[in-house]
Every structure is written in C-alpha cells, then in structure tokens.
C-alpha cells in the first residue's frame, strides 16, 4: 500500500508503483480518516486489528504462514487500525478510471483523427435514472438489477449484483458472516475490511457497482525554468511542497524518491511526472486525497431496515463512488448513487487542464441530496 516502514520489495521494478502509491497518500490519508470516524468505528477497527495480530502471532509461532510469505522471505508486520482504511483507499484507486482516462485523452487531444475510436454509450440504450443526464456517457462493466414485488412470483423483491472486478490470487472478495454487538449481517467483503460490502442483514439486502465518476483531474503545471521548487499560479510563482520517501529494495540499496506536490482545491496534488515517464509536468487531483468516513457508512448500512435508513447511511460514503441497489422484506426496492463528485469551476473534466490559471479548480462536492436516486419506481424494476 506504500508507506509501510518495514516494506521490502522483491524486484526493483516495483519501486515506481510503490512511489505512486506513496504519492497518492494511502497511508497518510488513512491516518487522517481514522481521526474523523466515529468512536464506534475506531473501536471496531481496534478489535479487528487485535484479532488479525493474534492470528499472525499464532501462525508465526507455529511456522505455518501462507506460502507467499515463505516464497518472498517476508515476515508480516503487526496490523494497525489505519491499515483497513488504507486498503479501502487502494481499492478506490483501483476503481479510479478518470485519472487513467485523462492521461490517454490528453495524448489523443493532439490527434483529432483518432477521436472516432473513443467509446460512447449508444443512443437510446437503458439508463438508471431517465432524463437526468447526471452520470453522462459510460461503457460496460459491473451490472446489477432489482425487480419489485409486483413482478416476481414470490411477491418479494428480487435483487441481483455482478461486480466485475479483476480476478486474482488471492481473490479480492471473500464471504463473511458477522454476528454480535447488535450486528447480524453476511455477504462479501475484502480481507482487511471488517464490514460487509455486498450482502444482507435480517431486513434488507444491497448490491453495488462502480458509478465510474469523473473523480479526478490532471493539471498541466508550469514550473520555474531554473528553480524546481517553484510553480506558477495566477500570475505569480509559488513554492511547492516536497516529500522524500525511502523505499528499501531487497538485495539492493535503498531508493530515495523526492515527490513534489502542488495544491489544488484544498488538496496537495502529487506531480505524476516525478514518478511516471511523462514529457509534461502533470499533477493529479483526486477525491481520494482527502479523508472520508466510509467505515461509518458501511456500519450503518449493515443495520439499515428501510430505504430511509439506508440512504441516510450513505451520506458518509465518499469513495469509490458507487451505485447502490437495495431491497427489503417489506417490498421496498431502491437505487442510490453515493460518493464524492467534484464541482468544477469550469469544464467537465475529460482532458488535462491548465493548472496555472486557477480556472479549473474544484469548488467542493455536489451535495448528497442532489445525487440520483429511485425508491419504488412505478416501472417495477431498476
């Protein structure tokens, strides 16, 4: 996840990836998020951490760690409560398509003859909330649907969820049932995360798919020609922030990586060109650079009994932005879009923009109550 002091990488070629993850601040933002979540959420993280560390200690004592550790010659470090939040940040980055898309679109911007190759959502195809146009065009990916009680033989809602996430070993998802301390919920979660992501409690069920939002902007920066610590913003030179990361590499000397940051919209945005082979100084503004409270949201979701409680729980959900489908025993079925969607001063964000002008700064987020939702639509399906 980047930033673990004891981490030792096997090949030196992974240094670039580790540098990127450190620049994105998975661990740093996890610590900041830990400070703003509820006391209940912190308590659950601490108890979950104690359980993880107890199992690690037993495995080390019995010398029966999973084979990956022996192959890598690596001893697992003690788990920390903030590590769960760092895992969540990593998954959010994995689902951040906007940053990668802007780097590609920025290259294509110089080749208008290639524009016809860009995928678009076909005219007339189904949308979740008709007429809103909020989420814009999209491409294929995860899918989910819910059918209301008037359309099923049982007279109860029927919900299906198929998240298209990369296959891996170990698998990203695992099945878990949680019972105790007021919780009785089961479904799928990710190792390291003590809450259910997709599942059901005694009263309701839910599924998620990525909303694939434009939650990142790439800025073309203007750096001082003779002083690498200065950048241009609104007609003046300003001093940027520099952090030095030390990455220890197996069977080789440690690497010291200097990463520069330029502030945009209240966040320190890493210069991607300090890490990636880019010809132009580019910085990244991403919703994941700021702390958030998804842990609280998922705990509330686990206990939700009706659409109103479920929707209220999602107010704390920031990223990765998701489409939530919902159904309950009373026959309610619903859709809620939840996450952090930036409000831009100018433009809609598909291409890299000039970072020095200040014209494309973010102006906060779109309010939760303005995000798309449906509760028991007359069509009988979502």
N, C-alpha and C positions, 0 to 999 in steps of 0.2 A: 504493500500500500504506500510505500515511500515514507521516509522519515523515522523508521524504527532504528534506534541507535545501534542495535546489535546485528542488523541485517547484513548478510554476506551473500553476494550474488555469485552464481556459478560462472557464467560467461561474461566477459567484459562488454559484449554487445548489448547487454540488458541495461547498461548504465544510462543510455538515452531514455529508455522507458521509465526507469526509476527517477531520473531527473525531471521528466514531465510530470509524474505523479507528485513529486515533492513541490514542484512549481504550482500545481493545482491545489495544494494545501489540504489533502485528505485528512492528515493527522491534525494539522493546525486548526482547521475548521471543525473537526470532531471535538476538540477540546473546547472551542468556543460554544458549540452547540450543547455540550454537556452542562455548561453553566446556565443555560436558559431553559432547559427542560424542567418538568415538574419534579418535586421531591419524590413522588411515587415512581416516576420513570427512572430516576437516578438509583433509587433503592432496588428496583428490579434489575437494572444493569449490574449493580454491585453483587447481587446474589447470583445472577447468571455467571458473572466473572468468577466468583468463588467456586462454582461448580465446574467450570471449564478448567480452572487451575488445579482443582482436586484430581480430575481425571488425568491431566498432564503429569502430575506428580506420581500417580499410581502407575501410569504407563512407563515413565522413566525408571521407576524403581524396579518394575518387572521386566524392563528392557523389551517392551512389546509395542513400540511406537509404530505407526503406519509405515509401510516400506519406503514411501517417498523420502522420509527423513533420513533413513539409512543410505539411500541412493545419493542424497545430496550431502551427507555428512553433516547434518544440521540438527541442532537441539532446539526444540520450540521454546520461545520466550514466554514468561508469565503473561497471561492475558490481562488487559486493562479495560475498565468500563468504556473508555472512549473508543476502544478498538471496534466495538459494534457499530458506532456511528461512522467510523472511517470505512467500514465495509459498505455501509449504505451509500456513502459518497462515491465509492468506487463503482458501485452498480449504477448510480445516477450518471456518472461519466460514461460508462459503457453504453448507456441509452441516450447520450447526448449526440444526436446526429447533426445538429445545426453547425457545430464548430467544424466538423469534418467537411460538411457540405459547403460551407463558406470558403474554405481553402480551395476546394475544387472549383467552385463557381468563380472565385477570384481569378483562377488561371483561365477559365473559359471566357471570362469577360473580354479578353483580348482576341477571342476567336468567335465573332458573331456567327460564322458559318457553322459552328458546332451547336448552336442553341437548339435546333430541332431534335438533338439527341437527348435533351433533358426530359425526364419522365414527368407526366402530368396526370392528374386524376381525370378519367374520361367524363365528358359532359353527360349528365343525366343518370350517373350511377348513384347508388344509395349514399346518404349522409346520415349522421346520427341525429342531429337537430336540424331539420329542414329550414332553409331560408336565412339562417343566422350568418353563415359565411365566416364564422369566428375562427375556425381552425384552418381555413384555407385548403389548398390542394394537398394531396397526400399520395403515398404509394403503399403497396401491400405490406403486411406484417402480421402482428398478432391479431386475433379476432375473438369476439365474444358476442353473445346474444342472450336475451331473456324474453320469454313468452309469458304473457299474462294468464291468469286463471281461466279466462273466458275462451282460451284457445287450446287448453290441454284436457285430456281425458280425465285426469285426476281432479281437476278443478283447483289445482295449486300452480303457482308459477314454476317455470322450468328455466334454469339458468345454465349456460354452458360457457366455458372460458378456455381459450387455447393460446397461451402466451408463447410467442415464437422467440425464444432466447437461444443463444448458441449452445450446442452440445459440448460437454466437457467431461473430463475425468480428473477429480470427482465431479459429479453432476452439480449444477448450480442449485437446484431445488432439492429439498428433502421433505418427507411427510412427518408431521409432528402433531401430537395432541397435548394440549395444556389443560390441566385441571387443578384448581386450588386457588386460594386467596381471592375468591369471587370470580375466577375465570374458568370457563369451560368452553374451549374453542379448539378446532382442529383444522388442518389443511396443509398448505405448502409454505415453507419458509426457506431461508438461506442460512447455511451454517454460520454461526457468529451473530445471528439476529434472533433475539428471544421473543419475537412476536410473529403472529401469523400474517402472511402477506395475502394469500388467496385461500379462502376457506369458509367456515360456517361456525356459528355458535348455536345455542339451543333454539334461537328465534329467527335467525336470518343467515343468509349466505351472500357472498360477494365474489366478484372476479375483477381482474384488472388487465388492461392493455395500455401500452405506451401511447400517450397523446401526441408524441413526436412534435413537441413545440419548437418554435424558434427561440430557444432559451440562451442563445449565445451570440455575441457579435465579435467579429475580428476587426481590429483597428489598424490602419496603416499609420505608423508613427514616423515622426520627423525627429531624428536625433541630431545633436550638435555635431558639426563636422570634425571638431578637434577634442571635444570633451564627451566621453561616452556616458557620463553620468547626468547629462542634461537632455531634456526633451522639450519640444515646442508645444505650447498650448495657448490658444487665443492670443497670439502675437507676442508671447514672451517665453523666455527659457526658464524651465523649472527643473529642480533636482529630483531625480527618480530614486527609488528605493532599491538597494542591493542586498541580497542574502547569499551567503556562501554555504553550500551543502557539501558535506564529506560523505562519499559513498565508498565503502570498503568492498573490495573485489577479491574473490578467492584467488589465491596463488598469484597475486599481483599487488602493486602499490595502490593505496587509496587514491581516489579521484576527488579533487576539489572543484566543484561546479559553482560558478557565480551566476545567479539568476537575477535579472533586473525586473522591476515592477513599475508600472505606470498607473496612477489612479484614474478610474473612470466610474462615474455614477456611484461613488461611495465604496468602491472595492479596489484593492490592489490587483492589477491585471498583469499576469506574467508575460514577458516578451518571449513568444514562442520561437522567435528567430535566435534566441540564445541557446536553444535546445535542439531545434529541428533544422534541417538543411534548407533554409528559405533565403531567397535573394533579397527580400524586402523586410525591414523591421516591422513585425506584426505582433500585436498584443491581443490577448483574449479576455473578453468579459463574459462570464458565465454565471448563471444563477447559483451554481454550487459553490461559489467563492465566499458566500455569506452563510452564517449559522442558521439553523432552522430546527423545527420541533416534530419531525416525522415520528419519533418514538412515542410522543404523546398521542398523536393522531391514531397510530396503529393500536395502542392500548384501548382507546375509546371505541374504535371500530369493533374490537373484539367483544365488547359488551353492548353494542347497539341493538335495540329491539324493534326500531321502526325507522322509516325513511328520514324523519326529522333528526333523530339522534345520530344516524349515520352521516347525514350531511353536516351536522354541527361538528362531528369529529374531524371531518376533512378540512376544516378551517386551519388546522395546524399542519396540514400536509403541503410541503413545498416542492420537493423533487425526489425522483424524476416525475414530472407532470404525468398524470395517469387518467385514463378513462375508467371509472368505477361503475360496474353494473351490480345491481342489488335486487334481492328478492327475499320475502319473509313469509312466515306461516300464516299471516293474516291475509295474504293475497296481494300485498303491495309489491310493485316492481318499479325500478327506477334506474336512472343514469345520472351520474355526476362527473363533471370534469373538475379535477383538483390539481393544484400545483402553482408554481410561481411563473407568471407570464409577464415579461417586462413591458412597460410602456415607454416607447421611444419618442424622443423629441421630434425626430424626423425620420421618415422612411419606414420600411417594414423588415429590414434586416437580412435580405438574402445574399448580399455581396459585402465584401470588406469595405469599410468606410474610413474617411479621413479622421484620424484621432486628434489632430491638432486644432481643428476648427471649433470643437465643442458642440457642433450642430447635431450630433447623433448620440448624445448622452442619454442614459436611461433616466426616466422620471418616476421611479417607484414601480410598483406592480399593479396589474389590473385587479380591482377588488374581487374578493371571492364571490360575492353575490352577483357579479356580472358574468361569471363563468357559465357555460351552457349546462343545463340540467333538464331532466324529464322525470315526472312522477306519474305513474299510472296513465300513460297516454291512451286516448281512445282507440288507437290502432291495434292495441293489444300486443304489441311487440316492440322491442328496441334492438 
